[in-house]
Amino acid sequence: MSYPPATYHGTGEASARLTRGDASPSLTYPNEVEVLYLANAASTHGQFGLYRWTFGPTRSGPDPHFHRSISESFFILTGEVELYDGRVWVTARSGDFLFVPAGGVHGFRGTAPASMLLLFAPGAPREEYFETLARLAEQPMSAEERAAFMDRHDTFWV
């Protein structure tokens, strides 16, 4: 394996962006789950998307599913999160990491005070996916609309 082709051909520039640890969430779900967009696909030119996910007081998370075009990785920051590795649900704790390649069945569930990092590669428009899911209680979808939405966002339930 070698390095990919160069995408920058200058002599260096000040282009780094710092997000402070106490930054306000980008999105708060009705169940009090908070999501901070650390690096979205637009800001990384499609290389990856990175999000800090902080669970609310009630147990939440998606059932087993897979993606056809993106990998997903989980790094547990605090607390305990139940991760589905395609075979069984396992309890992951601070410092644990799960990598799920494209096609890998996975899911997660957690309750406050747990938090984790979610990494999608390559970058995909996950913000619109997260924001639409947050609005579902107020703007429900028909079964057909939900199926088209999930297909558009590369999410396939098993």
Number of C-alpha atoms within 10 A of each C-alpha: 3 4 5 6 6 6 6 7 6 6 5 7 6 5 5 5 9 6 11 8 6 6 10 13 15 14 17 18 15 13 13 14 23 19 24 18 20 20 19 21 19 13 13 13 13 15 15 20 25 22 20 22 22 22 25 20 13 13 13 15 16 11 15 19 18 23 20 14 16 20 19 21 16 24 20 21 20 17 17 21 29 17 22 21 17 14 9 10 16 13 14 22 18 15 12 15 15 16 16 19 18 14 14 18 19 25 19 20 19 24 19 18 13 20 25 26 18 20 22 25 18 16 22 21 15 18 17 11 16 14 15 14 14 17 12 12 10 8 10 12 12 9 9 8 11 13 14 12 16 13 13 11 17 17 17 15 13 9
